[in-house]
Amino acid sequence: MSTNEIKAKAAELKELKAMQEELAAEITAIEEEIKAAMGDQEQITAGPFKITWRPVTSSRLDSAALKKALPDIAARFTKTITTRRFTVA
């Protein structure tokens, strides 16, 4: 691929990502409107749509607290990984 082709693809990518951000904001706004209308209800039916908004409980490891309380154990179970990050600025 030539430099000009990469430049065109990068410009197209930036435009699509901007559109994606706009859509994500619009989606979030509509979701918030529906949630506000639902209030405390966990489920509603609106025509063919069954909409649920239920609490979900999960347990996660507090790695910062573990490192503070037991740094030697935290270090033994810490894994370092390397990835490649793709960005277009």
N, C-alpha and C positions, 0 to 999 in steps of 0.2 A: 504494500500500500504506500502510495507516495505521501509526501508531507502535506500537500494540498488536500488529499483525500482524508488524511488524519485530521487536519484542521476542520474540514467540513463535518466530519463525524463528531468531533469534539463539540462543535457549535450546536449540532443537532441534539447531542446528548444533554448539553446544558439547558437547551430549550425544553426538552422532554422532562428533565428533572424539575424545572420551574413549574411546568404544568402539573407534575405529580404532587409537588408541594401545595399548589393551589387546590387540587382535588382533595388532598388529605385534609386540608383546613376546612373545606366545604363538608366533607364527610363527618369530621369531628363536630362541626356546628350542628348538623342535622341530628347526629346521635345525641348531643346534649339537649336539643329541643325535645326529642322523644323521651329521654330520661326525665326531664323536668315535668313533662306531661304525665309520666308514669307515677311520679312521686314515690311512695313506699311500696307500690305494687311490684311484685317480682315477675309477673307475667300478664300480658294482655293479648287480646286477639283483635286485629284491625283488618277486616276483610279476610283475604287469604293468608295474612301474615300473623305468625305467632311470634311475639317479641318477648324475650326474657331478659331480665337484669337481676341476677341473683348474686349474693355474696359468695365468694370463693376463699377458702382458707388454705394457706400453704405454709410449710415450715422450710426455712432456709438457714444455712450456716452463716453466722455472723463472723466472717473471717477477720475483721478488724479486732473484735473482742478476743477471738482465739489467739491472734498474734500477740495481743497485749498480755493475756493471762498465761499462755503457754507457748512462748515464742519458739522453743526448741521443737515441740511437736508440730506446730504450724509449719516450720521450715522443712521438716521431714516429709510433709504431705503437700508441699507446694511444687507445682510443675511449671516449668518455663516453656513456652511455645513461641514459635516465630511464624508470622504470617506476612503476606504482602498486602499493603493497602493501596487501592486504586483511587486516585483523585484527579479531577480536572478542575484547575483553578483559572 
